[in-house]
């Protein structure tokens, strides 16, 4: 991670145990070995939505996440965001990147900050608009090079023109690694014909987004990280929270775990290349989410959870 700004706050007390963790807890995301449970900035606002106190709590939470060993944070210029239950549209609060910069600059070594471009307020950005969006993220995050940029698509058949622009920016040194989001298998292959792809972000959870089983498997075969979104919220989508499920609760009770931990553990069980980026505004939930890495689901558990369909 290359820093271009200086943070005058106290240095982070990064967990010394990260290098001693089991190798199965890590995935090589580009040139950095990241923990398979990262952190997503989408839910940073929580119920407070905005205000100086909300942002200060977000700064503290981000610093605590890194102190606990998180070294993969996912963000976007339009985060935090929120919406209604089951909705795909959302309201953007647009301050996550500012808070991340305040909390984490200078960024730790062996750290991946992933962002995404494509969506605008009312449409998918045109290819010629992407350079300005990348430059905006560079400034907002206080870096010279973005670690990982995911191209988030919606409503297009071909990925070539948009992804080609990002590949050109990568060649100029503005981006280190590229990923794609909300894509089909054929679009992934199209992108790989233009530049290497290190990550795919599609919706996926227990009983939700199982149409993406195929691309999850393809990613595993190709050595590409599959980084699902809505892993905790599932069918609640933009509203956040963890939906109730009798089957998930049954497994959680057997393990003395939370339903969120079970959803995360099941997601990680889908392949060593599967990473999770659960978001929260709660210190307690952050700590609980990270403990999901210690859960081992039994064959009976997996059968129960696998049987839940969309």
C-alpha positions as CSV (number, residue, x, y, z in Angstrom):
1,X,0.0,0.0,0.0
2,X,1.6,3.3,-1.1
3,X,0.6,6.3,1.0
4,X,0.6,9.9,-0.3
5,X,-0.7,11.6,2.9
6,X,0.4,11.7,6.5
7,X,-1.9,10.9,9.4
8,X,-1.2,12.8,12.6
9,X,-3.2,10.4,14.8
10,X,-1.6,7.8,17.0
11,X,-0.1,4.7,15.2
12,X,-2.1,1.6,14.8
13,X,-1.4,-1.3,17.2
14,X,-1.6,-4.0,14.5
15,X,-2.2,-7.5,15.8
16,X,1.1,-9.4,16.1
17,X,-0.8,-12.7,15.8
18,X,-1.7,-12.2,12.1
19,X,1.5,-13.9,10.9
20,X,1.0,-16.8,13.3
21,X,-2.6,-17.7,12.1
22,X,-3.4,-20.8,10.2
23,X,-2.5,-20.6,6.5
24,X,-6.1,-21.7,5.7
25,X,-7.2,-18.3,7.0
26,X,-5.5,-16.5,4.2
27,X,-5.7,-16.0,0.4
28,X,-3.2,-14.4,-1.9
29,X,-5.1,-11.4,-3.2
30,X,-2.8,-10.1,-5.9
31,X,0.6,-9.7,-4.1
32,X,-0.7,-9.7,-0.5
33,X,-1.9,-12.6,1.7
34,X,-5.1,-11.3,3.2
35,X,-7.3,-12.8,5.9
36,X,-10.3,-14.5,4.4
37,X,-12.6,-12.4,6.7
38,X,-12.1,-8.8,5.8
39,X,-14.3,-5.7,6.4
40,X,-16.8,-3.9,4.2
41,X,-17.4,-0.2,4.6
42,X,-21.0,-0.3,3.3
43,X,-22.6,-0.5,6.8
44,X,-20.3,2.0,8.6
45,X,-23.0,4.5,9.3
46,X,-25.3,2.1,11.1
47,X,-28.7,3.5,12.2
48,X,-27.1,7.0,12.9
49,X,-26.6,7.6,9.1
50,X,-24.5,10.7,9.5
51,X,-23.1,13.3,11.8
52,X,-19.7,14.0,13.5
53,X,-20.3,11.4,16.2
54,X,-21.2,8.7,13.7
55,X,-18.0,9.4,11.7
56,X,-15.8,9.4,14.8
57,X,-17.2,6.0,15.8
58,X,-16.5,4.8,12.3
59,X,-12.9,5.9,12.5
60,X,-12.5,4.1,15.8
61,X,-14.1,0.9,14.4
62,X,-11.9,0.9,11.4
63,X,-8.8,1.2,13.5
64,X,-10.0,-1.5,15.8
65,X,-10.6,-3.8,12.8
66,X,-7.0,-3.4,11.7
67,X,-5.7,-3.9,15.2
68,X,-7.6,-7.2,15.3
69,X,-5.7,-8.3,12.2
70,X,-8.0,-7.3,9.3
71,X,-5.9,-6.5,6.3
72,X,-8.6,-6.4,3.5
73,X,-11.0,-3.5,3.6
74,X,-13.6,-3.0,0.8
75,X,-15.0,0.4,0.1
76,X,-16.6,2.7,-2.6
77,X,-17.0,6.4,-3.0
78,X,-20.8,6.0,-2.5
79,X,-20.4,4.2,0.8
80,X,-21.9,4.0,3.4
81,X,-25.3,3.3,1.9
82,X,-28.7,2.0,2.9
83,X,-32.0,1.1,1.4
84,X,-35.2,-0.8,2.0
85,X,-35.7,-4.5,2.6
86,X,-35.2,-6.5,-0.5
87,X,-34.3,-3.4,-2.6
88,X,-31.4,-3.2,-5.0
89,X,-31.5,0.7,-5.1
90,X,-29.9,2.6,-2.2
91,X,-29.2,6.0,-0.8
92,X,-25.5,6.9,-0.8
93,X,-23.9,8.9,2.1
94,X,-20.6,9.3,0.3
95,X,-18.2,9.6,3.3
96,X,-16.6,6.2,3.8
97,X,-13.4,6.9,1.9
98,X,-12.8,10.1,3.9
99,X,-13.2,8.2,7.2
100,X,-11.0,5.4,6.0
101,X,-8.2,7.9,5.1
102,X,-8.6,9.6,8.5
103,X,-8.5,6.3,10.3
104,X,-5.8,4.4,8.5
105,X,-3.3,6.6,6.8
106,X,-0.5,5.7,6.8
107,X,-1.9,2.4,5.7
108,X,-0.3,-0.7,7.2
109,X,2.1,-2.9,5.2
110,X,0.6,-6.1,3.8
111,X,-2.8,-4.5,3.5
112,X,-5.3,-4.4,0.6
113,X,-7.8,-1.5,0.2
114,X,-10.3,-2.5,-2.5
115,X,-12.6,0.0,-4.1
116,X,-15.1,-0.1,-6.9
117,X,-16.1,2.1,-9.8
118,X,-19.0,2.0,-12.3
119,X,-22.2,3.1,-10.5
120,X,-23.1,6.7,-10.4
121,X,-26.2,8.3,-8.8
122,X,-28.6,7.2,-11.6
123,X,-26.7,5.0,-14.1
124,X,-23.6,3.1,-15.0
125,X,-20.7,5.4,-15.8
126,X,-19.6,5.6,-19.4
127,X,-16.1,4.2,-20.1
128,X,-14.8,7.7,-20.7
129,X,-15.9,8.7,-17.2
130,X,-14.0,6.0,-15.4
131,X,-10.6,7.8,-15.3
132,X,-12.1,10.6,-13.3
133,X,-13.7,8.2,-10.9
134,X,-10.4,6.5,-10.3
135,X,-8.6,9.8,-9.8
136,X,-11.3,10.8,-7.3
137,X,-10.6,7.6,-5.3
138,X,-6.9,8.2,-5.3
139,X,-7.4,11.7,-3.8
140,X,-10.1,10.6,-1.3
141,X,-8.1,7.6,0.0
142,X,-4.8,9.5,0.1
143,X,-2.8,7.0,-2.1
144,X,-0.7,7.1,-5.2
145,X,-1.9,3.7,-6.5
146,X,-5.2,1.9,-5.7
147,X,-4.6,-1.6,-4.5
148,X,-7.6,-3.2,-6.2
149,X,-10.4,-1.7,-8.3
150,X,-13.5,-3.7,-9.0
151,X,-15.5,-2.8,-12.0
152,X,-19.2,-3.0,-10.9
153,X,-21.5,-3.6,-13.8
154,X,-25.2,-3.3,-14.4
155,X,-27.3,-3.7,-17.5
156,X,-24.5,-4.3,-20.1
157,X,-23.7,-7.3,-22.1
158,X,-20.0,-6.7,-22.9
159,X,-17.5,-5.8,-20.3
160,X,-14.7,-5.0,-22.8
161,X,-14.9,-1.2,-23.3
162,X,-15.3,-0.4,-19.5
163,X,-12.7,-3.0,-18.4
164,X,-10.3,-1.9,-21.2
165,X,-10.2,1.6,-19.7
166,X,-9.3,0.3,-16.3
167,X,-6.6,-1.9,-17.8
168,X,-5.1,1.2,-19.4
169,X,-5.1,3.0,-16.0
170,X,-3.4,-0.1,-14.5
171,X,-0.7,0.1,-17.1
172,X,-0.2,3.8,-16.1
173,X,0.4,2.7,-12.5
174,X,-2.8,4.1,-11.1
175,X,-4.2,0.7,-10.2
176,X,-2.3,-2.4,-8.9
177,X,-4.9,-5.1,-9.4
178,X,-8.3,-5.4,-11.1
179,X,-11.5,-7.2,-10.2
180,X,-15.1,-7.4,-11.5
181,X,-18.5,-7.2,-9.8
182,X,-22.0,-8.3,-10.6
183,X,-20.9,-10.3,-13.6
184,X,-21.7,-13.5,-15.5
185,X,-19.2,-16.2,-16.3
186,X,-18.9,-15.1,-20.0
187,X,-18.1,-11.5,-18.8
188,X,-15.4,-12.8,-16.5
189,X,-13.8,-14.6,-19.4
190,X,-14.1,-11.5,-21.5
191,X,-12.3,-9.4,-18.9
192,X,-9.5,-12.0,-18.5
193,X,-8.8,-11.7,-22.2
194,X,-8.0,-8.0,-21.6
195,X,-6.1,-8.0,-18.3
196,X,-5.7,-10.4,-15.3
197,X,-8.6,-10.5,-12.8
198,X,-7.8,-11.2,-9.2
199,X,-11.4,-11.0,-7.7
200,X,-15.0,-11.4,-8.5
201,X,-17.7,-9.8,-6.3
202,X,-21.3,-11.2,-6.8
203,X,-24.2,-11.6,-4.4
204,X,-24.0,-14.8,-2.4
205,X,-25.2,-16.2,1.0
206,X,-27.0,-19.1,2.6
207,X,-30.1,-19.6,0.4
208,X,-29.4,-16.5,-1.6
209,X,-27.7,-15.8,-4.9
210,X,-27.1,-19.5,-5.5
211,X,-27.3,-18.8,-9.2
212,X,-23.6,-17.7,-8.6
213,X,-22.6,-21.3,-7.6
214,X,-21.2,-21.7,-11.2
215,X,-19.0,-18.6,-11.2
216,X,-17.8,-19.4,-7.7
217,X,-16.6,-22.7,-9.0
218,X,-15.0,-21.1,-12.1
219,X,-13.2,-18.7,-9.8
220,X,-11.8,-21.6,-7.8
221,X,-10.5,-23.3,-10.9
222,X,-8.8,-20.1,-12.1
223,X,-7.3,-19.1,-8.8
224,X,-9.5,-16.0,-8.5
225,X,-10.9,-14.7,-5.2
226,X,-14.7,-14.9,-5.0
227,X,-15.7,-12.0,-2.6
228,X,-19.5,-12.1,-2.2
229,X,-21.7,-9.2,-1.1
230,X,-24.9,-9.5,0.9
231,X,-23.4,-12.5,2.8
232,X,-25.0,-11.5,6.0
233,X,-28.1,-9.6,4.8
234,X,-29.0,-12.1,2.0
235,X,-32.5,-11.4,0.8
236,X,-32.7,-8.2,3.0
237,X,-30.2,-6.8,0.6
238,X,-29.7,-3.0,1.1
239,X,-31.6,-2.9,4.4
240,X,-28.9,-4.6,6.3
241,X,-29.3,-6.8,9.3
242,X,-29.4,-10.6,9.3
243,X,-32.6,-12.3,8.2
244,X,-34.3,-14.9,10.4
245,X,-34.0,-18.5,9.3
246,X,-35.0,-21.5,11.4
247,X,-32.4,-23.7,9.8
248,X,-29.5,-21.2,10.3
249,X,-30.7,-20.7,13.9
250,X,-30.7,-24.5,14.5
251,X,-27.0,-24.7,13.4
252,X,-26.1,-21.6,15.4
253,X,-27.6,-23.1,18.6
254,X,-25.6,-26.3,18.1
255,X,-22.4,-24.3,18.0
256,X,-23.3,-21.6,20.5
257,X,-22.8,-19.1,17.7
258,X,-24.7,-16.2,16.2
259,X,-26.6,-16.6,12.9
260,X,-24.2,-14.2,11.3
261,X,-21.3,-16.3,12.3
262,X,-22.9,-19.4,10.8
263,X,-23.6,-17.5,7.5
264,X,-20.0,-16.4,7.4
265,X,-18.6,-19.9,8.2
266,X,-20.8,-21.5,5.5
267,X,-19.7,-19.0,3.0
268,X,-16.0,-19.7,3.8
269,X,-16.7,-23.4,3.5
270,X,-17.6,-23.0,-0.2
271,X,-13.9,-22.9,-1.2
272,X,-10.5,-21.7,0.0
273,X,-10.7,-18.9,-2.6
274,X,-13.9,-17.5,-1.0
275,X,-13.4,-14.3,1.0
276,X,-15.9,-12.4,3.1
277,X,-16.2,-8.7,3.7
278,X,-19.0,-8.3,6.4
279,X,-19.8,-4.8,7.2
280,X,-21.0,-3.3,10.5
281,X,-21.0,-0.2,12.6
282,X,-20.8,-2.2,15.8
283,X,-17.6,-3.1,17.7
284,X,-19.3,-6.2,19.1
285,X,-20.5,-7.4,15.7
286,X,-17.1,-6.8,14.2
287,X,-15.4,-9.0,16.9
288,X,-18.1,-11.7,16.5
289,X,-17.8,-11.7,12.7
290,X,-14.0,-12.3,12.9
291,X,-14.5,-15.2,15.3
292,X,-16.4,-17.0,12.5
293,X,-13.0,-18.0,11.1
294,X,-12.7,-20.4,14.1
295,X,-16.0,-22.3,13.4
296,X,-15.9,-25.7,11.7
297,X,-19.3,-26.8,10.4
298,X,-20.0,-30.5,10.4
299,X,-21.2,-32.5,7.4
300,X,-24.7,-32.4,9.0
301,X,-24.5,-28.6,9.3
302,X,-23.5,-28.2,5.7
303,X,-26.2,-30.5,4.5
304,X,-28.8,-28.4,6.4
305,X,-27.5,-25.1,5.1
306,X,-26.8,-26.3,1.5
307,X,-30.4,-27.3,1.2
308,X,-31.7,-23.8,1.7
309,X,-32.5,-22.3,-1.8
310,X,-33.5,-18.9,-3.1
